Amino acid sequence: MHQSSTIQLRPITIDDFDTILCWSRDDSFCLANGWETNRDEEELRRWWSYCVHMKKETFTRIGIQWESRLIGYGDLAGIGNGCAELGIAIGESNLWGKGIGHQAALSIVEYGRETYALTTFTAETHESNKRSRRMLEKIGFEEISRNGFEEYAGKIEQLIQYRL
């Protein structure tokens, strides 16, 4: 798959489940990514198996590997007409704020351009998610609207939409 200087993109596999289970036990990660806390392990296993085996032309989830271990995943959703929505989750919250999400986002954008001939990317984040906002803006995304509200880290937050 695609590789930058420290980030590798690779398919997600069922063998990643133990890592996913660890992420599900990190309340900071769960709150930041809309995951239910104290999730039932078997339900989580079924969900992850669905993610691994799901085949849709309009959606792809790809593993983000750093230093030879899975540390997150990226999504391209709504793929079509040269456009897709970018989403990134770094599962190890101790890695937040170190530029890894930025590197991963650049790699996923490049992957989307090469694999799906994408020319336009959208993204959405919460107003108080300053790390995500800085990452998107550093890559070149521009704020295009502020539509909707959603729960983020236990509070109802304004959603901000971006385009690259």
Secondary structure, DSSP 8 states (H G I E B T S, - for coil): --B-SSEEEEE--GGGHHHHHHHHT-HHHHHHHT--TT--HHHHHHHHHHHHH--BTTEEEEEEEETTEEEEEEEEEEEETTEEEEEEEES-GGGTTSSHHHHHHHHHHHHHHHHH---EEEEEEETT-HHHHHHHHHHT-EEEE---EEEETTEEEEEEEEE-
